[in-house]
């Protein structure tokens, strides 16, 4: 410290020696003379030598150093005061060691901008403690040491969240200029602007800004010529007020840089003496600090302090010739490492620089966002948190206010953005729309320190027993034991969690013992209960006593087959039973009148009681994508005779429904739904804003694919009305006699068109359909064996050219008869960048000369096909930016979806033998084919099983009525033999690879 302050004094002397406008200040000259003499006489290395003859040399040395340090502080303070009166160029800042090649490269780039006429505004961004101020201080000092570069170097610390008036006052003191106390902000800005305009070359540094003020609001003139502004902030949105900025992000240290900083700050002489096993442990702990320099420096100081304390003790003990053991330092440091491995013990002292630095970000948040932030600490250390899951948690916790689910989720996105902006959360990964975030370990520890005894968090620690030993239930609001290895959970009878509102137990292989029938009685005020991804087979009857419960989450409890009555849970807002083994509709469901979200995706319900849906007047989300072996999630119409399942007419009673995922029996039923809920002004506008529909059946990838898009998948009869906002349209397995598409509706929002096994189709689109699909970005066509062209040739001789600007990707697979994408004359694709062709013969690709010149078109496929194509079409792409890449067809293109046969699964008595396996030909994998190409009028007890004959089926159809004899015979043949050219095979394996015999054995 003494050596550093001496260097500060020398820098200040050098700075004040430079004449300012030729003026000479006698007081300043006298100070320079005094300070120069003092600095030359102060020899730090000789201080210890001069005290060796005393009785306690170590103590005497410390006293001398302390006295000299106080003298230096007085001398520097006087110099700064005098320099302020003399309009000095600036003040030397304390510099902190900057370690790491990347960080030093950033510092060099910033100095290049400052000193060589770069951008006028330089923004430095990064998380707390990453070194933003250190870099700004280094630039400040470097600018003061560069003669003639700046007339003024002004440093303003706004780390306390200063408002605009405070920022203006700090700048005024540094210039200096007098701002009248009674002046308003605009007047102050004018005075600052006038004063700074007269100073042609200045560097202004605004360190640790919390709010964004534009230069004109502050009073900073136009930053041209020799005028520069540096702004540092951990909040990214602060920089939005500064136009024309150059942005630099300071990232945490990576690789060896973190360890090098620790070794430098602790001292290589200290670190080198650590035993190997402690050295290894130290490296692990430093790695957990995730490259934050302030935290690493704090850890290094801790080790150094332990060493110096022992060193002082050794010096005193040497008087009596007592030995000093290094092992004591190692043992004490090991205790610190043990504490650090559990949490950042630096954060226990709230007056500590590290804690206060982190806490400033928290204190700057809005109250609602603070609560959302603290909830994030319930996740395990370094866990990647799905943003949708996190926002839903906030919503069920009541942290996002009131309103519709859509409005609250929008509010949640704002809170999430605020946390990301403040760098309290970091983007962990972003694949498509599956965004994930994470908390840095230090930030998480700070959150837990703030939450205190209100949280019990033992998440992700591989606990095998319920970790409540020594925990006090009093005042506990939230408990998280997620992602452990908990087995049987038993709560002591003495525990009473009266204040507990949240219990997170997901991702544990535990089950509740039969002795735990009263498990939930000690937490009667519980509001959120998550038991997802556990091996629970049942829930105890005490669940019925949780009358305050708002969210019950049992997602993917694959063994759960029993729930007690839910009739008392009338405050429940969300019920997630997706992926469970429940076959029966839970008792008391009709009493859940406050339900807003109901999820039975991939559940195994056998029935859907008709009297329940009318109770859910507040329902906003209904997700009922069926499981392969389920029959209760298929929706039909009242017009289907003797249908006892769910009917689409019920949906019109749900006035708040906004998100709907359903499987419709066939095209007729879907059109009934469209007609029932269509608005008068637009028959294709439905009430739900988010939807995912399967019509005529279901395939194995249906739940996961396009989970965030408004999508429609049609299997079989495709004669449907397309609703507005349909983004993804999939047509699969249409009959052989279909020669062209026959759909009506709104196509303007379709971005993806996916066609599979439309074996009778010769042309996919007409020129008029291309115009309707104005936002189409991707076309994928597979296994349409008779298709000769994507675009039907124009009827007129010279058709007008249609320019399609949205199409980016075209994928063609196994189209043996395909000859062309278009007729080569009528379509131009401006933004086409990728074409994939596999197993398609020598087709004619579209004219690519209309593609924008800055787009490189990548063509993927087999080398043999490409060589043959070029040989038959020499020079066709001359002048086009083409790049061919030999790759096999991706699995999502070459693989075939597996289908469920609606006719057997839903129009017969339950029978595992009713499913069939169909092979399109020897090149096609086995499929589960759906056949529902007619408006079916069969009832569930029609008895169409694997043993039914065509005559049996015809009799059942005749009972249903409403068709003539030829129609009924055709229908019967189509249900039993969906595709005439294929033969029916015996029992098959379902999408999970389990045959019906295997499944029956498993049930037995």
C-alpha angles and dihedrals in degrees: 000000000000092000092049094049089050088055089050090054092050091049091050091049091051092048095050093047089069107095117242112217090329092291120141120209113197093203091052092048091052092050092050090052093049095045093047092053092047093050093049092051095047107093108174095187091059095053094082092045092054092055101046094097095059125097093250106027095175094053092043091051091051092052092050092049091049091051093048091048092055090049090052093049091053092047093049092046091052091049092051091048092050091044090053090055089049096049095247121199094247146293131282111242127214108265124217122205111266110210125183133064094240094051092047090050089054090049090051092050091051092050089050089056092047099046104034107049100270128144117338094224122046119188121199115196135180146120123289114290096012096119108265094135091044091057093044090050091051090052090047092054094042090053092051091050093050105089115227096003099108134012090207135019107194122192119193120183110208096165093124093068093261117196122231094270091053092049090052092049092050091051091047092055090052098050091032115238131142115243112195112239093228095051121110126234095265092051091050091049089053093051092048091047092052094047095046092046088061091055103072098191121039140141114213118192119194105191124201100358116190100183131044116243121170118233091250091053090053095044100252113149124227109302102233133131111002097355117110135175126197119191124186123192141149089214111082097201090064088075094058088084093060114077123198091025130159109224127212125179119204107211128196117272117273136199116353094347093085092052092044090055092050092049091047095050096042093042125252088241089062098041093048091061095057114110114250096252092051091045090055091049090048092054090052092052092047089051089054089058085071098223099299104151096206091055093044091050090050091053090048091050090052092056092043091051091052090051095046092047090054091043091055089048090051091051091053093044092051086072086070092035092244116160122245119218120213087202089076091062091048092049093050092046089050089057089053090051091052090054093045092052089059098041142331101281088189086077096060090083106066091194090060116115092235095051094044091049092053094041092057089069090052095046091052092061126097115257094252091050091049090059091048090050094052091051089061089067089070089077121085121269113284090002118159105232121205106233094217091053092047094050090047090053090052088050096051089045089058093242096128101059123236136310136084120330089252092053093046092049089051088053088048090055088054091051091048091050090050091053092047091047090053090047091238087123127034131207105254101181139339118198110170102311096332094108118181131188135193141197121235110241093245092050090050092050090050090052092050090048090054093046090050117171093352089081130056107189122178098151127153094003098119093243113176096191130047101276101219099115109135093003119133115221093204112113095358109148103171133026126187124188096154123149099021134119097253116165123185111357119216122175118206111247091237094064116104117177099187094158097043112122102162131044118177115188102149124139097033128124093225136128130195114246121232087248088066096071088126094046096123097041092089093058104048094153094057113140105173122038120176117185096154121148094018130127095242114150095185142000121232123251090249087078086078089065094064093099093162095054114130102172128034111182118188100154115166097357088156095187099044109119104150136054125177118235114298096198094113094052094083092144092061112128101175131032118181114187096153116146095012129133095238110137096173127062105253116255117255095026090130089065094060093095094155096058112136100168126034121178123186096155111157091357120143102233115160095196141020109209113229095215095063104063093064089061094061100078092148095048113133101166126043114174114178109154103157132235120242091255098039126104101176101078099061114110124210136157139267086248091067101092119244091359107159098178134084118317127207092224088073091065092070089068091062100085096175097047109132106155119046131174115177145149115229122207094232145328093283092057092047091051088050088056091049092051093045097055102026116123119240094239094051122019091199096055112097127192097243117085095197123040146159117191134184115193123196097002146334139264131212098253093047100103096050102036119093090349093168099042131088095248139173123196116191119194114189120342106042100186096122140132111251111222125219119274093031104155102172122039119185124183117189138179102352119177124275094247093062108104100171140013116274109192136128131197141067115336099163095097097046110118100166126043114187119185123186131176099345088156098177097047116110100176127022105199140015123217090256090053089052088057091050091051093062095149097044110136104169137029121190118182121179137175097354094146098186098043111121099174141013091216123042110234115256116258096220121074097237108027119189114259116254116208113207110196102177105057109105105159135036120186122186123181133174098350100145096173096045113124105169145000091223137348091272094245114061107049131063121182112205100184105029106140106160134042122177119193126179130162094354108120123223101330125168111249120216122272104274099184090093092061114113111267095237092058119093110208113219116202117195128192146091119328092227091057093047094050092049091046093053092047092054094041106040115186094359093132099037108146093016121117096240127165120181121206122189108221135143118250111279115250092247088059103039098040120084124225119245116235137206116225107235094195094061099033098048110020098052138057111277108283130153089207093063096082120093139198121224130192117206090199139314091289096052123083119236114282140194099228123207118214119189104125096146135053094268120217099179119124124227094256094056088117099228103161136145090282096051119115127212091256091052090053092047090055090052091049092050089054089055092053127189095105135079122243097263092048091049093048091049090049092050092051091047094052093050096036107027094177115033096209096058131077125228116248129204126257114334141197117260127227090284093054095252120129122219089251090052090049093051090050090051091052091049 
